[in-house]
Each structure stands twice: as C-alpha cells, then as structure tokens.
Amino acid sequence: MSPPGHAELKHAHDHKDMDLFVKPELVGPVVGALKSRGFERVWTRYDKLESAEDFRRYQRTVEVPDQPPFKAVIDFFVRAVPTIEVDGWKLADPAFLLTLYGNIHSSDKCFAVAAARKMLAEGESPVGRPELVVVP
C-alpha cells in the first residue's frame, strides 16, 4: 500500500516480500511455477500455530551482479479475496488485507498498519499514501 519509491522500513512491516493469494483450484499450477523458478517452501514460526488460514512461505536467494544476494520472499495464502485495481494491477483490497495483521502476520501494532486502519475508518484509501512511511 505504501507509495512507490519510498525507503523500506522493516519496523513498519514494510519489507520486500509479496503476499500472494491463490484460489484453491490454482494452488497446484502456482506451486509448480514457483518451484520451477527456484522457490522453495520455508517454515515459519506461524506454521506451529493453530489457524484456519492455509498459509505457506516460499523463498529463493537472488543474485544480481555487483550487489549482495537477497532473499525473495512470497507469503502464499490459499483463498480467493476481494480485489481492487491499481495502475493496471489486481491487488488485494486493503480493508481485507488489514484483517490478516495480528493473525497471520505479527504486525498489528506497527505504525503503517495503524495509519492504514485509521484512513479506512475515515473512508479514505490508504493506497500510495505517504503517511504509511512516516514514523510517528
């Protein structure tokens, strides 16, 4: 939801991972595509918790010339979700996405999530808003 080009702030739950929501009938082909691109399933501390959520994490190490390697992380949720369109991309609706924080993600107290929740409560869209990356 953060604006393009902003500095990444880990304590704002603003790191470079991707939340991927997959309809149940498409899980097999999507997992196959991830594995064919070098992604492997990795276990998280949340895998031990009881949850109705079908959540998995996939990652791979990416090497770019003249840069240190980095991990590409995909948080994979099995479910159909409400979406919005932003700049030609179909994205999870922010109101829905925020329902996951404090459940699957441990970011229910981060300032970006709090700011996004406040904007939605006021009837405003949090997508692309600079308030999501300003430390209070």
C-alpha positions, 0 to 999 in steps of 0.5 A: 500500500505504501507509495512507490519509491519510498525507503523500506522500513522493516519496523513498519512491516514494510519489507520486500516480500509479496503476499500472494493469494491463490484460489484453491483450484490454482494452488497446484499450477502456482506451486509448480511455477514457483518451484520451477523458478527456484522457490522453495517452501520455508517454515515459519514460526506461524506454521506451529500455530493453530489457524484456519488460514492455509498459509505457506512461505516460499523463498529463493536467494537472488543474485544480481551482479555487483550487489549482495544476494537477497532473499525473495520472499512470497507469503502464499495464502490459499483463498480467493479475496476481494480485489481492487485495481491499481495502475493496471494491477489486481491487488488485494483490497486493503480493508481485507488485507488489514484483517490478516495483521495480528493473525497471520502476520505479527504486525498489528501494532506497527505504525503503517498498519495503524495509519492504514486502519485509521484512513479506512475508518475515515473512508479514505484509501490508504493506497500510495499514501505517504503517511504509511512511511512516516514514523510517528 
